[in-house]
Amino acid sequence: MNKHIKSVTVETTDLSRRSFLVGTAATGLVLGYAGVPGIGEALAAPQNFEPSVWYAIAPDGLVTVTCGKADMGQHIASTMAQIVAEELGAKWSDMRVQLASNDPKFNDPVLGAQITGGSWSTMMNFEAMSRAGAAGRMALTEGAAAAMGVPASELVVRDSMISHPKSKKAMSFADVVKSGKATKTFTPDELKAIKLKTPEQYTMIGVSVPQLDIPAKTNGTAKYGIDVMIPGMAYGAVVTPPVRFGATVKSVDDSAAKKVPGFIKAVTLDDKTGTTSGWVVAVAGTYANAKKAAQALKIAYDGGPNAKVSSQSLLDEAMRLQKQEDSGQFFVKDGDPAAAFGTAAKVLEAEYTTSINIHAPMEPMNATAEFKGEILHIYSGNQFATRSGAIAAGAAGIDPKFVVMHQMWLGGGFGRRLDADMMIPAVQAAKAIGKPVKVIYTRENDMTMDFSRPLTYQKVKAGVDGDGKLVALSHDVVSAWPTARWGIPDFLTPSVDKKGPLDSFTVNGADFFYTVPNHHVRAIKNEMAHNATPSGQLRSVAPGWTFWAVESMIDEIAAAAGKDPAQFRISLLDGAGKNDGGAQRLRNTLLAAMGLAGYGSRKLPKGEGMGVACVSSQERATASWTACVAHVAVAPSGEVTVKKLTVATDVGTQVHPDNIRAQVEGAALWGLSLAMYEKATLKDGGIEQTNFDSYTPLRMSQVPEVAIAVIANGEKATGVGEPAVTVIAPAIGNAIFNASGARVRALPITAEAVKSAMKA
């Protein structure tokens, strides 16, 4: 039984979203990137060979790979190095990693903006980093050939050595770099033309090599944002209002704070980026005294327009909006569900809800700001350097080109550090006192001001014909729109009904791979939730709630039709039309999970049941095919015990097998936590849960057995950080029904809800 929990994360973006200018709507400030990788550029320093901006080879032969993605424990920096090493032919012990800054050279139209999310990093970067490695190998080979006086075609590259078997001559990478003979350059077209290795030729990809970041993280030399120390810096502790968003500060009485040793100033934030509202930061010589000063401040607030909003009012508004036929925009509009419902033998309707959920990564939110002349330096762990630089600039009132972002290792992110709110108090406090300031949130600050996963309401209606075949499905999704809050048009998706852009990151997953001739999906923005609970992207994003509804309804349809839910899914995954290819891969993962779990092969004790679910998370165009069989026991009291989770996932090409399994396991347990335990509530405009005593993620004692099957078939590499999150809740809900007859439709699943459903 494997019971360890692994922290993982989200990762990059597709070509249609890569080349853009990032701005803040409130300030109009823009941070633009337009670099090209520059394979074979002139040497940055005489002693180094830099075949790409993404890695350099030193005269001692050490290869340092620069990772443009945030590393939050998912080892993406090490993964990028492993991809480079495969094609470069470098010895693993020669590889090193470092994190990229926001230097424009690290943003290019191939690898995209510096954003880490969506389980995109490996998927979107595998080919480009492979080509960078291959180009370096070719340049080194030609240099070695010139130095040895032999044909380049006769050389063999392996383990950082270039050898000529016929003459038995050999040169190390270090020798070639020192010789200065590696000078070959590549145009973009030449890069594209490089023939890469095929899977059967891999010697590094598919091997669980030691992660390069582990030694520094265990000996304390890896620097996280919270570790930053700058001579002469002060510390800031934030005071946040009782309302999540919309409050303003009426007055600040700092008379008691002035009695705290080392107190410097109370700074009321003037945040024209619209990221925060009603915040004050107390600045002192130490963090302990900054916290004491913050507690001593007497602040009067105007609660603003959201001061009376609650979770119930958000849900009521969502239900009101869903009933309006003209609200929202269509994400999918295939066929005519309304007409099909009219002739269907049976029509089912159900409502599914999810609560507000909080990220709560272990490293508290923090940032350190320092002005050096007109240059602003920001030190923080960040998942979206491209956007965050603009936010920091907006907070400082300067041009984004004067902002330098120093990327740090992240002590957890999960989407939370896609936002840059922690930079604003640091920037404005540093500007106000004229010296560097490090701001560290308390757990209470972070939980009550989190850019949370939004409360969602979904209405699903399905129709089946006389043979129990699904002929129509309509799906309305109502929530805040996290991506729309960013103010980046390129991250929004044109609606199919031409009513304007929609936030596809609230409905991805609803465009599933099942064949349904009449299928509509409507995305509806809940403005009340959008304003009162500014939402962000939490690990798994929309598929965390859309597949909760889809996979639960598919089970309900199967039950109504008297069919086995797994076989019913298999019949829908026929690969017809636009579902060609993807449906087959999803079908295979479902069969793999069923086989590993022993689904249907034995009679379970009374009160126990297995449930299935299969998903194409994260997005249809960047899917990782994942299925789960959940085994649960349900007591007469409604108490649910999850006994085992069996997860199968098709990752195409696996770079690091152990890391993939760890990420899938961690994602599954996060999915379990969201399904059974995590819930935040809004009352009088504020989040009620302030720490882990009231917001209760999965505990170690609640971890079930987790079995994982990884399908590596040599196809394009997919992402693994998030997909398994999305498949767990519906599998558990469906297992509860098979164990007890209780159908649950709200997350988190409670004993009270199960018991009530058992009686119904």
Secondary structure, DSSP 8 states (H G I E B T S, - for coil): --------------GGGTS-EEE-TTT--EEE------TT---SSTT-EEEETTEEE-TT--EEEEE-S--SSS-HHHHHHHHHHHHHT--GGGEEEEE--S-GGG-BTTTBSSB--TT-HHHHHHHHHHHHHHHHHHHHHHHHHHHHTS-GGG-EEETTEEEETTTTEEEEHHHHHHHT-------HHHHHH-----GGG-SSTT-----TTHHHHHHT-S-BGGG---TT-EEEEEE--SSSSS-EEEEEE-TTGGGSTTEEEEEE---TTSS--S-EEEEESSHHHHHHHHHH-EEEEE--TTTT--HHHHHHHHHHHHH-TTSSEEEEEES-HHHHHHH-SEEEEEEEEE-BB----SS--EEEEEEETTEEEEEE--SBHHHHHHHHHHHHTS-GGGEEEEE-B-S--TTGGGS-TTHHHHHHHHHHHTS-EEEE--HHHHHHT---B--EEEEEEEEE-TTS-EEEEEEEEEE--HHHHTT-GGGSEE-TTSS-EE-GGGTTTSS-SS--SEEEEEEEE-HHHHHHS-----TT-THHHHHHHHHHHHHHHHHHTT--HHHHHHHH----GGGTTHHHHHHHHHHHHHHHHTTTSS---TTEEEEEEEE--S-GGG--EEEEEEEEEE-TT--EEEEEEEEEEEEES-S-HHHHHHHHHHHHHHHHHHHHT--B-EETTEES--STTTS----GGG--EEEEEEEE-SSS----SSHHHHHHHHHHHHHHHHHHS----EES--HHHHHHHHH-
